[in-house]
Amino acid sequence: MRRKVTAAFIIGIFLLIISVNVIPLETSTDLFHYYINNFKADTGAENSVTAIYLNYRLFDTFFETLLLLVSVIGIIYFSRHEGDY
C-alpha cells in the first residue's frame, strides 16, 4: 500500500511539473533569436548546441542528471526491499 501511494505521489508531481508552461510561446521566439545571434559572444563556444547545453542550461542539465541518479537509486532500493513493507 505504501509503495502505491509513493508511486502515485511521484506520478502526480511529475504530471504537475510537465503541465506548467514555463516560457510563454511569444517569449520563446525572442529567446531563440537571442541564443542564435549571441551564443558565441556570450559563451565563447564555437557550436550553438554546446553553448546552449553546457553554458546557458548548465543547472538544468545538472539537475536532470541528479534526478536520473536518484530515480535509479530508488528503483534499485525498491526492487531489493520488495517484501519489507
N, C-alpha and C positions, 0 to 999 in steps of 0.2 A: 504494500500500500504506500509506503513512504517513497519508494522508488518512482511510483506512478505520479505522485504529487510533485516530486522534484522534477521529473521529466516534463510534466505539464507546465510547471512554472518556467522552466528554461525555454520551452517552445513558445509560451506566451510572451516572454521578454524578447525573444528573437523576432516574433511577428510584430511586436510594438516598435522595435528598432527599425525594421525594414519598411514599415508603413509611414515613417516620418519623412517628410520631404525636407531635406537639409538645405539644399540650394534651389531656389526657385528657377524655373526654366529660363526666364528673361535674363537672370544674372549669369547663368551658366554659359551663354554665348559670349558675354563680355569676358568672362574668365578664360574661356577657350582662346579668344584672340589675344588676351594679355599673355597667357603662357606661351603661345606660339611666337609672338613678337619679342618677348623679353627673356626667354629662358636662358639664353647664352650670357646676357649681361648680368642677370640676377645670380646665376649659379656657376657659370664658367664651364658648364658641361657642353660637350660637342653634340650630344644626342638629346633630342627633346624628351624621349621616353625615359631615359635615365635621369634627366633633370627633374621631371615630374615625380618619378617613382622614388628617387633617393634624396631629393632636396626639398621639394615642395610638400611631399606627403610622407616625410620621414616618420613622424609619430604615428600616423595611420598604419603604415607598414609594420612598425614595431609592435603596435598593439594587436594587429591581426595575427602576427606570428605568435605573440604571447597567448592570445585566445585559442589558437590552434593547439599549442602546447598544453594548456590547461584542459582542453577538451580531450586530448589523447590520454592524459594522466587520469582524468575522470573515468573514461571508458575502461582503462586498464584496471582501475581500482574497483569499479562496479562488477567487472567480469570476474575478478579474483575473489570478491567477497559476496558472491551471489546469494548464499544461504544465510548470511548473518543478520538479515533484517526480519 
